Amino acid sequence: MIRVTRGVTTAVTLMALAAASPGLAHAAQPAREGPATASPEGRDGSPRLPDGWRIAGAGAERQLVWTADEAVPMGDARVEFRLGGRLLGYPVAQGDGRSFRLPLGDARLGGQAERRIAGGEELRVTAGGRRLDADAPALSARVRPTAPAARPEEPLPANPVDPGVPGGFRTVKGEYALTSVRLPGFPEPVEMRAAVVAPDPASAPGRRPVALFLHGRHGTCFKPGTGEVTGDWPCPSGTRPIPSHQGYEQAQRLLASQGYVTLSVSANGINGQDFRAEDGGAQARSSLVRLHLARWAQWAANGGKDAPAIVRKSAAADLSRVLLVGHSRGGEGVNRAALDSLSAPPADQDGHHGPVRWKIRGNVLIGPTIFGQNPVPDVPSMTILPGCDGDVSDLQGEIYLDGTRGVGAGSALHSAVYMVGANHNFFNSEWTPGQAKAPAEDDFWSDAETPDAVCDPGSRTRLTAPQQQTAGAAYIAAAARLFVGGDDRVRPLLDGSGRRAPSAGPARVLTHAVGAGRTPAFLPGPSVTVSGGGRLCAQVDTDAARSCLSPEEGGGSPHFASWEIRPEPGRDAVALTWRKAGVATAVRTARPVSLAGAEALALRVIVPPNTTGTELDVTVADGSGRRAKLGRVRADGLPGSDRTASYWGRELRVPLSAAKRAGLDLRRVSVLELTPRGASGRAWLVDAWGWRPGTPAVRPVALPRVDLGRLTVQEGDSGERTYRVPVRVSGQGSGQVRVFTPRPGGEGVDARLVTVRPGQRSVDIPVTVRGDTRFGWDVSHDALVKAVRGAVVGSHVGGVTARNDDPMPKVTLTPVADDVAEGAALTWRVTLSEAADADIMGGVSFLPVSGGAELSTADLDPEWVRDTYGDVPEPARPLSRPEYEDAYASFAVPAGETTAELRVPTVEDGTAEPAESLRARPFWYDADWERVPGPEFTGTVRDAS
């Protein structure tokens, strides 16, 4: 049984749009000429669904469906249905790989959807920021895939210490498989399997640090000898599990040679079921990681008793020094595991129960997702951003840096490693063609008609799979050496200092960072004002006048990766535009900031892709007005196209020595001026920090943690009742979060800052439920939360659902004109016993006539046929034999009304012929979306002559 929800989270209005049109919910072919845009209106003036979209199924299977021309590979970015810029929900991929179905209770759509589609707003299918339902790239071609900016003439200086050089320890390898485990919300058990590469204890005495790898979301099963890949779990007979966990062996071997015990965990059982999880499986992946760590802690404590053979053959593990490495959704999983190791999640959501006998020293995140935008602020991290990522193509992993600013203590280094020319899949050899045991492919999308000069295989900026895997292993080793080994000599490879690892080969790798003791100086937001040639801009906003990067721009920015709320307050940057040199932009803080003790001012500045030589003079002033020009910085744009997220901040440092010589009070700096030297150009200031060398000690603490839940209530017959969204606050101390509550009807979002105080165990999020005696859909009031300062977030979305408790009106269908001449419309009236607060929808299925000639598609208005069947069939077909089995004529009685008409318009064909007829059975849906059949009826069309 399915309960249909409206209000803040509903797809029912889309159902109404399909039903109210004179056409059918049919298996329409997807658009081939470009974006799927809704036709403004049907013959009766009602909006209709665009090509490629349909409403399918009955009862509990009632769903919104989009079908692609070709199979869409199973990947890590969430496939999203959107209306304009608004998220409707996350559809579930079907076995054919082409169809995606959104259960009606899961969609986020407001009551104004009909007006919005009628006004021309697009239904869209996106994943990782790119369009899937259009042949053309998601954004316009302002960033054209022409020749990219030339590589620097000279490579970056080599770092004196190269972590990518293999160590001297001999290694052993093998696998273990333990009893599968049950995880909350997943009906099928999840495997406990891992591939181990570790130092041989004979060459590596004592306890060794641990590196745990977790792969991302990929196909789960394959049929040997074919190209067939599925997302099933468990794997059907005749298929085998895809060994994604074996794909990081090169990095494992490198770390093992340097003294690390490494294990790579299989997560096919989560990949095959994570469509059931609202968080995309983050909590389940965290549980799986911690279950493996718990087993290793147990084996370490009892000397390997009952441990698998490969564990006994490996060097002893030191669980007080653990590095987590996660790829794609595995990245979000290890981020959550680090959080859950510091602050326990709600027990009913967690698959691990027991003591935490390990310590996470750092995270490595490779092309990661971050659907909750809830990074762990006080655990060091390195995020690899693949410049040619065709899966998580918005490079949302940048939020693992930007989302930590001001949240934690600021001592943990959070590094972004932008790897030019790397794609998403090739970091895992089991996702790489020519290396994988199962079918695999390059995730970057391109074709001969629209070549991409940056990312197409063979282009000068694109890395080969071996080059990418070698570079990835080198930087994973760098993070291990810094976060776990404490070797500050490798920090310049990660913190924006502009050094390279020679072992990474020809890969062009750029970095920037936040944290590591940087002093916050100029962070765009409500506390700063901007004047001169710049403006404070919103990172996530659909309004081009406020947005930092217009929706019409080509390409995207990892810094501006969108969340479930749009527009989103609290995320800003400074946009600079100039048409002549010398027009300064001044950024003023509400209160003076201190740069005392810093050696340099480190700015993160974005310049457009493929540009060269953007130069900015940097000046600061103190509270008394004393000014000093610090120097000039220069930035080149990254190689990019309209298919890449290449608007990425370059770390530019300018020494503070000039300010000291000028006598500025560095304890009270209040103004930053950026003055462009070129004739024209654009740039964006992400932020600016006081920088000093070194890696401060990190002492993670359990900050106050906020988890949202869901409450279901009855709406009642009258009056208003106030309920509270279930909110669990755990941990100690004080912090601040931002709470978002979409307004009923879906028009806008309210946001407020909430302070969590010591001892507080909840956050008050009231919801008003209005009772009535008229039938309507369930109403879901969502709430979302994001950390702002001194707090962390686990489950970021929850709410209150008010269930309809009123009976559905009775539906009758009576003839208005059921015996007509050619050219007239057969008409029936649908009548409700009383008005409802929801559209009452149904349809009519055509049956073979019991005698005489049956009406065919040639006898009806072609536009009605096209709306009904998706096209005008050639040759014509009887109405009872549609091309698509689930085709039916639909109707809807709008909310608040009691009648509607079902019309079947006919045409004169000029041919003398006997009377023709149709036979049909109506149906409609009850409160639980079970189909209710009505009595059969007939209609007759007589020759006009």
Phi, psi and omega in degrees: 000137180240134175262128182269136188244142175233195178082237183291326182231095181204148172245008186297324181297324174300321177301317181296322180299317178292318185288325184286340178288159179286004183256195183246164161278111187225165180279073183291150175283146182290159179296143180242347187260359182147205185299145176279104183251137181294134170296135187304319180198157176270191183298328182266011178087357180270146179291157179225163181289148179284168176303144180092350182245148176203164170254126187231160173084173180221158178057232183292347182262009182294121188210153171272129189234136168238138181237129180270161176297318183230164180300137175263116183302145176292123184223191186266325178295141178286132170285132185235141166262130181229150170245108190062235178265002186265134178285126174270318181164183184248108182285164179257129178290143178264172186298334180283351180076354183255328186262140178231128186242132179251108175304139190297330181283355184258352188277147176253101184211132182272172184290350180266014185299320183300314178297322183292317178290319177300328178281001174101006179292146186273139158280133185228152170242122182230160173207122180060030177091354181250152179283137174255342187261022180216141178294322181284158175300163187297328188240165182292168190265042175291325172266092190280144179283052175271189181303128181288169175301142182296148174296155175304143180299325179241137177294163176301152178300143179287140175286138182301329179249125183251107183286351181275001179277128181302149177273188186258006182276138171288152185235158173232157178215158179176187180228159169226152177224118180255179178296134180299159185238156174262132178242144183304133177087352182248120183288333182261143177298153180250136184293151173243080185230145178207149172262129185246130167231123189215161174294145171290126183299338178294330181258348182227077181292160178084182181274139186244148178297162188242139171235119180252128180255142175226119181284172182260199185275120184213174173306149185259327188223151176218156179256111183305142179082000179228176174265014186280125177230137179232170174250024183285157168202129357292168183292134179294162177303138180090357177239165180234152174295140174284125185277062181302330183290348178270004188275359183246024187298325180298313179293323178297316180297320178298311181295320179297323178294339179264005173107011181261137167278119185243143173221141179241120192268137174275137182224031178300324181296331174281316180302324181282354183227358188287353172296342179280344188262130181297330181269011180074011177099008183299314182293321179296318179294322175299315180300317181297315179301313184287332174294320176294316179298323179297321178294316179296322177296321178296314180296322179294325183285328184254019176071025177085010179299131180067010178283152175299161185302316184294330178291319180292332179279348185268160172301152180296143184265139175255100184283000174275357180226089185239132171249132175255134180236117182234136180253125175061237177296337172297330175296315177294327179295317181285330173300315179293324178297321177296318177297312183292338177285338177266321182226116186296137176284168174305135188299327183285348178261352192251142176265352177248126177229119182155178182291155175266106184249039178210167178225123179277118181268341181182161177239141169245125186238119187251113182048048192278158165270162172205068184301323180278349185046049183232067180292155176276116190285331190252018170245121183304149180213152169232126181246120175272123178253107181283120186297338180243036180291118178260003179252285175273067195285346175277358180052047182297347177300343175304335181293340175296342171263298189299328182283354178264349186299121177078358184276311182256204184286338179088002181273337181284133176283131172237113189248141170248130181244102181273114184255102181298132174084002178270142174261190184277314193282326195289352172294340178248117183295335178280000173247014189244123178303139180087345178242331188279150174284327178261166175304141182214165183206162172284124184284341180289131187264129178201165176208170186296330183284333180230072181295151179243115186289345182268317193242352176298141176305136181094345176290158188291341180265351183273134178275147169283165180301312178299321178297317181295316181293324178293315179295319179299316180298320181298318183281332171298317179295326177297316179296319178299316184293326180277309187285319183265315182278342178070024182271100184294347182292341179265354180305320181300343176286342189240342194254017178088011181280354175077048175237158181236157174261112181305330181291345178283359176069217186280359183300133174268114187237126180240148183223155163214171186205162167230169181079206182057039176081006175300146179265121178296129182241289182238098178248106184306136181170193183299339184273004178237154172240150184234135179220172180086229186271013182230178179210153172283126185238156180268128181292325182232099181200139179277349179277114183300331181289332180260333187293145176293316181235113185302144175303340179274355178290152172275146181078183182212176179237128174302328181293334186255021180302131186280162179241198180280351180246130178210122000288156182243113178290158176091002178233108186225163173214179176246121179263128178247132174224133180217149178241003172204155181291151171093000180273105187280149169249126181253131177246118184245135177269150179294326177232145178301148178246158182256130171247016180297133180089349179276148176270331185210162170262121181255117180252142169255113187235130175264135168235155185300145178303149174069010175264157179227149167074025174291124182238137180228130170278137184245123181231143174234157177222149179263182186297338180271358180096357179291134187241156175209130173278118184280331182150192183238136177246154182228139181221138171254147176286155176286155170299131183202164175218183179286003178251006183237158175261080190252002172278083189235140186289125173271135178279120183238122183247140177228129184298151177268008183300323180295324178293322178294318179296326182280356177080020178295146174276095184290354174276350184220059178274135186230346185225136170240127177245134175240121184240113180288145180257345179277167183291328179201160179163183180217152176199163179225129174269117177281312178186174178215141188223152166282129186241142171217152181288164176111162178238104182292158176295141180249128178234085181300139177233160179278092177291161173307133183244137181242128175231129177267151176230190182232144178232135177246129183227163173274143184287330182083174186262343183198166174072186180237141176233144179252126177242167179242137172296130178297122180229128178249122176248126179231171180089185185240164173091189185238147178201181183224136177231161174251126181255130180246131177230105175300140182285148176304137185093350174080007182263089176097168183223136173264137180230140178213149175275135181234131176266126176265121186256159180307134179083351181289137183242005177202169173235133184279112175235091184283149177225129179264126178248126182258125179276154176200175180245016177253144180297140174200176179276162171302144180245123179253125177255108184273157170220145177228156184218147179218140180289143178242313183203128171065025180210164176229161182234133173263269176283114192267354183225141177200200179159187176236130177248121177264117184273135174297134179235021181250145182289153179282141177300154174285144184244131173231154179231124182232149182286141170252314176211092183251009176216100189229166173272158177307140181098342177264172182252127167295132188221137173229150180254131173262125185234137175259149177292336175199161180291154178237164177269010178221155173296132175263119190242152178193196182200179180227123176261133181270137183244157175299139179289153183278345178188153180081190183277141179261140174301141177240174180297337179288341182272356188244162179304125183303326180291322176297319179297318181295317178297325185279315188253356180094332175201177177262108187292143173232121357289173180297154182234145172300150182299331182279358180235065180292158179294327181250129187298328184268016181284140176200152175283132187249157176216163176209136170263113185299152177305136179088351180247168184238354180221156172206163180245145171250118184241138173237094185284135179252170179230153173281133180251357176071012181245131176289127184202159179289171179299145177239155186218167171232155175231134188213158174232123178277163173206159174213175187246137178274191187297336181256017180059033169268138184286130177250115182281149174248178181287148178296154174215165181228163174217149184232139176238124182255156181300134183292334181282000000 
